[in-house]
Amino acid sequence: MNIVMRLCPRVLMIAVLASGNLVLADDLDTRVATVLKATPLIDGHNDLPWQYHRRVNNHLSQLDLASDLTQIERPTDTDLPRLRRGRVGGLFWSVYIPIEGYGGKPSAVQAVMDQIDLVKRLINHHEDDLELALDASSIRRIHKAGKIASLIGMEGGHSINNSLASLRQLYELGARYMTLTHSKGLLWADSATDTPRHGGLTGFGELVVLEMNRLGMMVDLSHVSVETMRDALRVSRAPVIFSHSSAYAVTQHARNVPDDILALVGKKRGVVMVNYLTSYVSEPMRLYRVALERHQAMLNRDHEPDAAGELMAQWSALHPAPEVTLFDVADHIDHIKAVAGIEAIGLGADFDGMPPGPVGLEDVSTYPALLKELLIRGYSDQDIAKIAGENLLRVMTDVEAVAARLRTLETPRDDLLHEIDRMHSAQKTQ
């Protein structure tokens, strides 16, 4: 049964119970539109810049954001017409670059600068619709002017190549958050999806967090290990974010946030921006993916590539993937609200950086559908305003205030990784 057939009877029933007539659908649309006119809906993580890199080598003219990109051979999740239909007020364009092994490579610094350049060119090319935002007040100003506030988020601390100087210069270029790790660990931080080597942050890793606080760059804990989460929450002098993560208690994926961390995030006024990736938001889908990958590995081990591919196709036909819907994403929001509070929730879909999204949340035009589902579940208009953007704006404002104070008290650090971690190692052996 598709999501429309499932959702319509539910809406119909609530409409009759609430008012005795069929006006709820229009009422929900009006309420969401009113909220998003006053509050910018801000997505914490959109990977379209990487699609420009991998598909067209960052040539803007070869992928027209102003056109309907559902009509191309491999449709994207994002284009300007759909951003407008989704009432998006702002988003963080991820300047993701891959990391192939532990520690990363020095070339990452130039690679991330190339992606920052792409984002700025994209914004300038579509200046009637997009505008670069560097702080919370500029997001509100740009939204009020009818444009989409465009921010830059770095996905992975390998982008700074173990250098506080590089961190500072990337902030000057416009980056306003950095995810401490991506899929591989670093010399100063453990990743959620790699072998742990440090038990969280090293001494240098703690300095990275402190320098981000001084700069006014948000500390993003998506992708990091639980120990790194704990260390960063202990060390940071400003609220932290998870730019695209969900609740581990609902879906037990390593990329999600356990309850004790959720509670700490709520206590420390941070925000978890809920991800839409299907194996992060559905436990049946997570288990299906585990079984699929295990079977694929077995076939690859025991058969030649052509035979393995044919046998895998047969297995997939016999084992269809479970359906994942916007209701699953809403369940994560419910859980985070119960554990951390309504002020700890945001949205970080991961569009254009994941396989097809949940039914009902297929692309950037669908944010209102999720907000309407939350209203049906009993969330207030004020609640969905907080989730859409007010919580993230509050965190940004707090981060900026902390930075303004720290810059009067501290100078930029010139510590080097090998010096700091050698000193810490010596202290542990004493």
Secondary structure as GFF3:
##gff-version 3
##sequence-region A 1 430
A	DSSP	alpha_helix	3	19	.	.	.	ID=ss1
A	DSSP	alpha_helix	24	38	.	.	.	ID=ss2
A	DSSP	beta_strand	41	46	.	.	.	ID=ss3
A	DSSP	alpha_helix	48	56	.	.	.	ID=ss4
A	DSSP	three_ten_helix	60	62	.	.	.	ID=ss5
A	DSSP	alpha_helix	80	85	.	.	.	ID=ss6
A	DSSP	beta_strand	88	94	.	.	.	ID=ss7
A	DSSP	alpha_helix	108	125	.	.	.	ID=ss8
A	DSSP	beta_strand	130	132	.	.	.	ID=ss9
A	DSSP	alpha_helix	136	144	.	.	.	ID=ss10
A	DSSP	beta_strand	148	155	.	.	.	ID=ss11
A	DSSP	three_ten_helix	157	160	.	.	.	ID=ss12
A	DSSP	alpha_helix	164	172	.	.	.	ID=ss13
A	DSSP	beta_strand	175	179	.	.	.	ID=ss14
A	DSSP	alpha_helix	203	215	.	.	.	ID=ss15
A	DSSP	beta_strand	218	220	.	.	.	ID=ss16
A	DSSP	alpha_helix	226	235	.	.	.	ID=ss17
A	DSSP	beta_strand	241	242	.	.	.	ID=ss18
A	DSSP	alpha_helix	259	267	.	.	.	ID=ss19
A	DSSP	beta_strand	271	274	.	.	.	ID=ss20
A	DSSP	alpha_helix	278	281	.	.	.	ID=ss21
A	DSSP	alpha_helix	283	302	.	.	.	ID=ss22
A	DSSP	alpha_helix	305	318	.	.	.	ID=ss23
A	DSSP	alpha_helix	326	340	.	.	.	ID=ss24
A	DSSP	three_ten_helix	342	344	.	.	.	ID=ss25
A	DSSP	beta_strand	345	347	.	.	.	ID=ss26
A	DSSP	alpha_helix	367	376	.	.	.	ID=ss27
A	DSSP	alpha_helix	381	385	.	.	.	ID=ss28
A	DSSP	pi_helix	386	390	.	.	.	ID=ss29
A	DSSP	alpha_helix	391	407	.	.	.	ID=ss30
A	DSSP	alpha_helix	417	429	.	.	.	ID=ss31
###
